[in-house]
Amino acid sequence: HPSVNVVSILSLPLPELSKKLRDGSLPPDHVFYAYVGKALQITTETNCITEFLQESETQLRKAKLVEKQGLLYGVPVSIKDSIDCQGHDSTLGFIKNLNKPAAEDSVVVQVLKRQGAIPFVKTNVPQSLISYDCKNLIFGQTRNPLLYTRTPGGSSGGEGALVGGGGSILGIGTDVGGSLRFPAAFCGVCAIKPTGNRLSKRGIMSGVVGQKAVAAAVGPLAKDVDSLALGLRALLNEDMFSLDSTVPPLPFNEEVYSSTKPLRIGYYETDFFTMPSPAMRRAVRETKQLLEEAGHTLVPFELTNVDYVVFNYCVRGMFADGGSFFVKKFKGEIEKSGMGLFFWLAKAPHWLKALLSWIAKPFVRSISFYLSRQLWGGTSTPLTTGSFPPQDFCHQFIAQWKKLNLDVMLCPMLGPALGIGYPAKLSVAVSYTMLYNVLDFPAGVVPVTLVTDEDEEELKGYKGYHQDWWDRTLVKAFRGSVGMPVAVQCVALPWQEELCLRFMKEVETL
C-alpha cells in the first residue's frame, strides 16, 4: 500500500517494533506484509525458505481482534525446519520425512503464539542437521546473503540467511555443535545457544537421537543483542514451564541483564587444535582491548587437551552407538551430505579400522579422527556411563574458571564464512563451538569486525598446527573473504543466559 513505509518498518530493531505494535502506532498487517515481501526477496536470492505457513494470515486477522497481549504481539517469526509446526513437515532434509505433517506445534512455537508472535515461514537445513553447511536434496543449497559463493553456515542455515538478509526480525533455531552460532557468525548477526534445558525441546526433531553427552539447545537469532534478550524474555514464562514441566522454572532475570558492574573476563585466542584465521585472532584481540579500556578485567585462560575432548567427547558423545543409528537414518536416501568416509567406516570391520588408523595417524587428523578406536569400540554398545566421563571434564573446566574468579569468557568463533561445500571437508573446525555443547554452557556470538586486506595477506603464511590436509583445506576455505563479517563467542556458566547476553551487549556496544 502506498501509505506504508516498508523501509522504515524493516529498519526498526525488535524492541522498538514490538513497542509500536503493542501501542497501536503500527498495524500488524503492515509489519507482516513488509516482512513477507522482504522474505520473498531474500529467499529468491539465497534459497533459505522451505515453506510459507499459510495459517499465519489467519493468525494475523485474529491478532487485530484481540487485546494487545504478549511481548511479541504481531511480530513475524521464522522457524527452523526441524521445529514442529502443526500441519507442516519437519524434514531434516530427508525425502522419507516428506508428507508427514506434525500433529501439533512444538512447545516453543506454542509459547511464541501465546506471546502474540506470528510464525510465518520455515527455513532450510542440511540433510540430517549434522553439518554446518545448508544443503539437501529436497530444497537444494542455501547461500550466504552477503556473498553467494559462501555457505550461510548450518544447521540453522536458512535462519542465518533470512535473518542476515533482513527477511526476518527473529528466528528460532537449534544448536548441537554450533548450529546457531555458525549461521549467525557467517551471516553477520547475533545468536545465543542457551544451556541445553533452559528452553523446551518437546516437538523438536533431532539429527542424532538419544545422545545426552553433547547437549542440544534451542535458541534465537536476531540482528542485535537486545532483540535476542526480548526473544528469551518472551519464551521464559509460565507457559513454557506449564507446557513442559521438565524445563526448570527460571524466568528471565532482568537485574542481571541490565547490570553495569565491571566484569572479570577470561579469554583465549586459539584452542591449539584448529588454527584461527588471522581475522579470528584479531577479532578477539581488538575486543579484549576495548573491554579493558571500558574498565573490565581480562584474564588469559589456558585451554588444554582440546583434541582429546573433540575426539573422545564430541565425536563419541554424538555417535555413542558407533554411528549405527545415524547410518540407519540415511537408508534409502540418495545424498550423504559429504559423509561418505564416515558411512564407509561405520560399516568396515574393526581390524581394517585399526590398521587404517595406525597408517593414517601421522598424516591426516581427519581419518584418524573418524577411526579413533574409542569411537567405534569393539562392542555393540561402545559407550557406557562408566567409560564416558564428560562430567569430570566439565567439573575440571569449572574449577579452572572459578580459580581465576571469572564471570564470563571471550573466545574465538570460526570465521569468516567458508566457501560452499567446504564444511563437509572440515569437521575439525567445529572445535571452537562444540566445546560448549559438551560443557553445556550458554554461548552467544556477536559480529565485531570485517576481514581486511591485511588479514587476507597474512593468510598466505597460514600453516596450521598439524600442517595436514585439514589445515591446507581450511586455508582454501577462508580465502577471498575481504569484507565478510567475523564474530567472537561470549560464554557464561550453565543457566546464566542473562549474564551471557549482558556480556554480548557490552561487546556489541563497544
C-alpha positions in Angstrom: 0.0 0.0 0.0 1.5 3.4 -1.0 1.0 4.8 2.5 3.1 2.0 4.1 6.8 2.9 4.6 8.2 -0.6 4.3 11.8 0.6 4.6 11.2 2.3 7.9 9.3 -0.8 9.3 12.2 -3.1 8.3 14.8 -0.9 9.8 13.2 -1.0 13.3 15.0 -3.2 15.9 12.7 -5.7 17.6 12.2 -3.9 20.9 11.1 -0.8 19.1 9.0 -2.7 16.6 7.1 -4.7 19.3 6.5 -1.5 21.3 4.9 0.2 18.2 2.8 -2.9 17.6 1.6 -3.0 21.2 0.8 0.7 21.5 -1.1 0.5 18.2 1.1 3.0 16.3 1.9 0.3 13.7 -0.8 -2.0 12.4 0.2 -5.8 12.5 -0.7 -6.3 8.8 1.7 -3.6 7.7 4.5 -5.2 9.6 3.5 -8.7 8.5 3.5 -8.0 4.8 6.6 -5.8 4.9 8.4 -8.9 6.2 6.7 -11.3 3.9 7.8 -9.2 0.9 11.4 -8.9 2.2 11.5 -12.7 3.0 10.3 -13.4 -0.5 13.1 -11.3 -2.0 15.8 -12.9 0.3 14.7 -16.4 -0.5 14.7 -15.7 -4.2 18.4 -14.7 -3.8 19.5 -17.3 -1.2 17.0 -20.2 -1.3 16.5 -20.1 2.5 12.8 -20.7 3.0 11.2 -24.2 2.7 7.6 -23.3 3.3 5.3 -20.3 3.9 3.0 -21.1 6.8 -0.4 -20.2 5.3 -2.2 -20.2 8.7 -0.1 -17.1 9.7 -2.6 -15.0 7.7 -5.5 -16.4 9.7 -3.5 -15.6 12.9 -2.9 -12.1 11.6 -6.6 -11.5 11.1 -7.3 -12.8 14.7 -4.5 -10.6 16.1 -6.3 -7.5 15.1 -9.3 -8.5 17.2 -7.6 -9.4 20.4 -6.4 -7.2 23.2 -2.7 -6.4 22.6 -1.3 -9.0 24.9 2.1 -10.7 24.8 5.6 -9.4 24.4 5.8 -10.4 20.7 2.3 -9.2 19.7 2.2 -9.1 15.9 5.9 -10.0 15.4 6.5 -12.3 12.4 8.9 -15.0 13.4 10.8 -17.6 11.2 11.2 -21.2 12.4 13.8 -23.8 11.5 12.6 -26.8 9.5 13.3 -29.3 12.4 11.0 -27.4 14.8 7.4 -28.8 14.6 4.6 -26.5 13.4 1.2 -28.2 13.2 0.3 -29.4 9.7 3.8 -29.0 8.3 6.7 -31.3 7.7 9.8 -31.3 9.7 12.0 -33.0 7.1 15.6 -32.6 8.4 16.3 -32.7 4.6 15.3 -36.4 4.4 13.0 -37.3 1.5 11.4 -40.0 3.7 10.1 -37.3 6.0 8.1 -35.5 3.3 4.3 -35.5 3.7 4.4 -36.4 7.3 3.0 -33.2 8.9 3.4 -32.6 12.6 0.3 -33.3 14.7 0.9 -30.3 16.9 3.1 -27.3 17.4 6.3 -27.8 19.4 6.3 -26.2 22.9 8.5 -23.3 21.7 6.1 -22.5 18.9 3.0 -22.7 21.2 4.7 -20.3 23.6 5.6 -17.9 20.8 2.0 -17.8 19.6 0.7 -17.2 23.2 3.1 -14.3 23.3 1.4 -12.9 20.2 4.1 -13.8 17.7 3.2 -15.0 14.2 5.4 -17.8 12.9 5.3 -17.2 9.1 7.9 -19.4 7.4 10.0 -22.5 7.9 13.7 -22.4 6.8 16.2 -24.7 5.3 18.6 -27.1 6.9 21.4 -29.6 5.8 20.4 -33.2 5.4 20.4 -34.8 8.9 21.3 -31.5 10.6 24.8 -32.9 11.3 26.6 -30.3 9.2 27.4 -26.6 9.2 26.6 -26.2 5.6 23.0 -25.9 4.4 22.0 -28.2 1.5 19.7 -31.2 1.0 18.0 -32.9 -2.0 14.5 -31.6 -1.3 15.2 -27.9 -1.1 18.8 -27.6 -2.5 21.6 -25.3 -1.4 21.1 -22.2 0.7 23.5 -19.3 0.0 25.0 -16.7 2.2 23.1 -13.3 1.7 26.4 -11.4 2.0 28.3 -13.4 -0.7 26.5 -16.1 -2.7 29.6 -18.3 -3.1 29.8 -18.7 0.7 27.8 -21.0 2.9 25.3 -19.4 5.4 26.5 -22.0 7.9 24.3 -24.7 9.5 22.4 -26.4 10.6 20.2 -23.4 11.2 21.5 -22.1 7.8 18.1 -21.0 6.4 17.6 -18.9 9.6 21.0 -17.3 9.3 20.4 -16.4 5.7 16.9 -15.0 6.3 17.8 -13.0 9.4 21.1 -11.9 7.9 19.4 -10.7 4.8 16.8 -8.8 6.8 13.8 -11.0 5.8 13.1 -12.0 9.4 13.5 -10.0 12.6 13.6 -13.0 15.0 14.4 -16.6 14.0 14.3 -19.8 16.1 16.9 -22.5 15.6 18.7 -25.3 17.3 22.4 -26.0 18.2 24.2 -29.3 18.9 27.7 -28.3 17.8 27.4 -24.7 16.7 24.3 -24.9 14.6 23.0 -21.5 15.8 26.4 -19.9 16.2 27.8 -20.8 12.7 24.9 -19.2 10.7 24.8 -16.1 12.9 28.6 -15.5 12.7 28.7 -16.4 8.9 25.8 -14.1 8.1 26.8 -11.2 10.4 24.0 -11.4 13.0 23.8 -12.4 16.7 22.6 -15.7 18.3 22.6 -17.4 21.7 22.8 -21.1 22.4 21.3 -21.4 25.9 22.0 -24.2 28.4 20.5 -27.3 26.9 17.4 -27.5 29.0 16.6 -23.8 29.5 14.1 -23.9 26.7 11.8 -26.8 25.9 12.9 -29.3 23.2 9.5 -31.0 23.0 8.4 -31.3 19.4 11.8 -30.6 18.0 13.4 -33.2 15.7 17.0 -34.2 16.3 19.7 -35.4 13.8 21.1 -37.9 16.4 18.5 -39.4 18.7 19.2 -40.4 22.3 22.6 -38.9 22.8 23.0 -36.9 26.0 26.7 -36.4 26.2 26.6 -33.4 23.8 23.8 -31.1 24.8 21.5 -29.8 22.1 19.7 -26.4 22.7 17.0 -24.2 21.2 17.7 -20.5 20.8 17.0 -17.3 18.9 18.9 -15.4 16.1 18.4 -11.7 15.6 20.2 -8.6 14.3 21.2 -7.3 17.8 21.5 -8.5 21.4 18.5 -6.6 22.8 16.3 -8.4 20.3 17.7 -11.8 21.4 17.0 -10.7 25.0 13.4 -9.8 24.1 13.0 -13.2 22.4 14.2 -15.1 25.5 12.2 -12.9 27.8 9.1 -13.8 25.8 9.9 -17.6 25.9 10.9 -17.9 29.6 7.5 -17.6 31.1 4.8 -19.6 32.9 3.5 -21.0 29.6 6.9 -22.7 28.9 7.0 -24.2 32.3 3.4 -25.4 32.3 3.6 -26.9 28.8 6.9 -28.7 29.6 7.5 -29.5 33.3 11.0 -30.9 32.6 12.2 -27.3 31.9 13.3 -25.5 35.1 11.0 -22.6 36.0 13.6 -19.9 35.7 12.1 -16.6 34.4 14.3 -14.1 32.6 16.5 -12.3 35.2 16.2 -8.5 34.3 18.6 -7.5 37.1 21.5 -9.5 35.7 20.9 -8.4 32.1 20.7 -4.7 32.9 23.6 -4.7 35.4 26.6 -2.4 34.7 29.2 -3.6 37.2 32.6 -4.3 35.6 33.2 -8.0 34.6 36.1 -10.3 35.1 36.5 -11.9 31.7 38.7 -14.9 30.7 39.9 -15.0 27.1 41.9 -17.2 24.7 42.9 -16.6 21.1 43.2 -20.3 20.0 42.2 -23.8 21.1 45.5 -25.2 19.7 43.5 -27.7 17.6 42.1 -25.6 14.8 44.4 -22.7 13.9 42.4 -19.5 13.9 42.3 -17.4 10.8 44.1 -14.0 11.1 40.7 -12.2 11.3 39.5 -14.5 14.1 42.7 -13.8 16.2 42.4 -10.1 15.5 38.7 -10.1 16.5 39.5 -11.5 19.9 42.5 -9.1 20.4 40.6 -6.0 19.5 37.6 -6.9 21.6 39.8 -7.7 24.5 41.5 -4.3 24.2 38.1 -2.4 24.0 36.8 -4.3 27.1 39.9 -3.4 29.1 39.6 0.3 28.1 36.0 0.2 29.3 37.1 -0.9 32.8 36.7 -4.7 32.7 39.4 -7.1 33.8 40.7 -9.6 31.3 42.5 -12.8 32.4 44.2 -15.2 30.0 42.6 -18.7 30.1 44.7 -21.7 29.0 42.8 -24.3 27.1 44.3 -27.8 27.2 43.6 -31.2 25.6 41.0 -29.9 23.1 42.0 -32.6 20.6 41.2 -35.2 23.3 37.9 -33.5 24.1 36.9 -33.3 20.4 37.7 -37.0 19.6 36.6 -38.5 22.9 33.7 -36.4 23.9 32.3 -34.7 20.9 32.5 -37.5 18.3 31.9 -40.4 20.7 29.2 -38.4 22.5 27.3 -37.8 19.3 27.7 -41.3 17.9 27.7 -43.3 21.2 26.4 -46.4 19.3 29.3 -46.4 16.9 27.2 -44.3 14.5 24.8 -47.2 13.6 21.5 -45.3 14.3 22.8 -42.3 12.3 23.7 -44.5 9.4 20.3 -46.1 9.5 18.6 -42.7 9.1 20.1 -42.4 5.7 18.7 -45.8 4.5 17.0 -45.2 1.1 18.2 -41.6 0.9 20.5 -40.6 -2.0 22.6 -37.7 -0.8 25.0 -38.4 2.1 25.9 -34.8 2.8 29.6 -35.3 2.3 29.8 -38.0 4.9 30.9 -40.8 2.6 34.0 -41.6 4.6 32.0 -41.8 7.8 29.5 -44.2 6.3 32.1 -46.5 4.8 34.0 -46.6 8.2 30.8 -47.3 10.2 30.4 -50.5 8.1 34.1 -51.5 7.9 35.4 -54.4 10.0 37.3 -53.5 13.2 40.7 -54.9 12.1 40.6 -52.7 9.0 39.8 -49.6 11.0 42.6 -50.3 13.4 45.1 -50.8 10.6 44.0 -47.6 8.7 44.1 -45.6 11.9 47.7 -46.6 12.6 48.7 -45.8 9.0 46.8 -42.5 8.8 47.7 -41.0 12.2 50.9 -39.2 11.2 49.3 -37.8 8.0 45.7 -36.9 8.4 43.8 -36.0 11.5 40.5 -36.4 9.6 41.0 -40.1 9.1 42.4 -40.9 12.5 39.6 -38.7 13.9 36.9 -41.0 12.4 39.0 -44.1 13.1 39.8 -43.5 16.7 39.2 -46.9 18.4 37.2 -45.2 21.1 34.5 -44.1 18.6 33.9 -47.4 17.0 34.6 -49.6 20.2 34.6 -53.3 19.9 31.2 -54.0 21.4 27.6 -53.4 20.3 27.4 -50.6 22.9 30.7 -48.8 22.8 29.7 -46.3 25.4 28.6 -46.8 28.9 28.3 -44.2 31.6 31.3 -45.7 33.3 33.5 -45.4 30.3 32.5 -41.9 29.4 33.1 -39.1 31.9 32.4 -35.7 30.3 31.1 -34.7 33.7 34.6 -34.9 35.1 35.9 -32.8 32.3 33.1 -30.2 32.9 34.0 -30.0 36.7 37.7 -29.6 35.9 36.8 -26.8 33.5 34.6 -25.0 36.0 37.3 -25.4 38.7 39.8 -23.7 36.4 37.1 -20.9 35.7 36.5 -20.5 39.5 40.1 -20.4 40.4 40.5 -17.4 38.1 37.3 -16.0 39.6 35.8 -15.3 36.1 32.3 -14.0 35.3 32.3 -14.8 31.6 34.7 -15.9 28.8 35.7 -14.3 25.5 36.6 -16.9 22.8 37.2 -17.1 19.1 34.4 -18.0 16.7 35.1 -19.7 13.4 35.1 -17.2 10.6 34.8 -15.7 8.0 32.1 -17.9 6.3 33.6 -20.8 4.4 33.0 -21.4 0.7 30.0 -23.6 -0.2 31.0 -27.3 0.1 33.9 -26.8 2.5 32.1 -27.6 5.8 31.7 -31.2 4.7 35.5 -31.5 4.4 36.3 -29.6 7.6 34.5 -31.2 10.5 37.7 -30.3 12.5 36.6 -26.7 12.6 33.6 -27.3 14.9 36.2 -27.4 17.8 35.6 -23.8 18.8 31.8 -24.2 19.2 31.2 -27.8 20.1 33.3 -27.5 23.3 30.4 -25.5 24.8 27.8 -28.2 23.8 29.9 -30.8 25.6 30.2 -28.5 28.7 26.6 -27.4 28.2 27.4 -23.7 28.8 25.4 -20.8 27.3 27.3 -19.3 24.4 26.5 -16.5 22.1 28.1 -14.8 19.0 28.4 -11.2 18.2 29.9 -9.9 14.9 32.8 -7.5 15.8 34.8 -6.8 12.6 35.2 -7.4 8.9 38.0 -9.3 7.1 40.7 -6.8 5.8 43.2 -6.9 3.0 45.9 -7.4 5.7 44.1 -10.5 7.1 43.9 -11.9 3.6 47.7 -11.2 3.1 48.5 -12.8 6.4 46.6 -15.9 5.4 49.3 -16.7 2.8 51.6 -17.6 5.6 49.0 -19.8 7.4 50.4 -23.1 8.3 48.0 -24.6 10.9 49.1 -26.7 13.9 49.3 -30.0 12.2 50.1 -28.9 8.6 47.9 -31.8 7.4 45.2 -32.0 4.7 42.7 -30.3 7.1 44.9 -27.3 7.7 45.6 -26.9 4.0 41.9 -27.1 3.1 40.9 -24.6 5.8 43.2 -22.0 4.2 41.5 -22.5 0.8 38.0 -22.2 2.5 38.9 -18.9 4.2 40.4 -17.3 1.0 38.8 -14.4 -0.8 36.8 -13.1 2.2 37.6 -9.4 2.4 34.6 -7.5 3.8 33.0 -10.6 5.3 32.0 -10.4 9.0 33.9 -12.1 11.8 32.4 -12.7 15.2 33.5 -13.5 18.7 32.0 -16.0 21.1 30.7 -15.0 24.6 30.3 -17.7 27.2 28.9 -18.0 30.7 28.4 -20.8 33.2 25.3 -23.0 33.0 21.9 -21.3 33.5 23.5 -17.8 33.2 22.0 -16.9 29.9 21.2 -13.3 31.1 24.9 -12.8 32.1 26.0 -14.2 28.7 23.6 -11.7 27.0 24.8 -8.9 29.2 28.4 -9.6 28.1 27.3 -9.9 24.5 25.6 -6.5 24.8 28.8 -5.0 26.2 30.8 -6.4 23.3 28.2 -5.1 20.8 28.2 -1.6 22.3 32.0 -1.3 22.3 
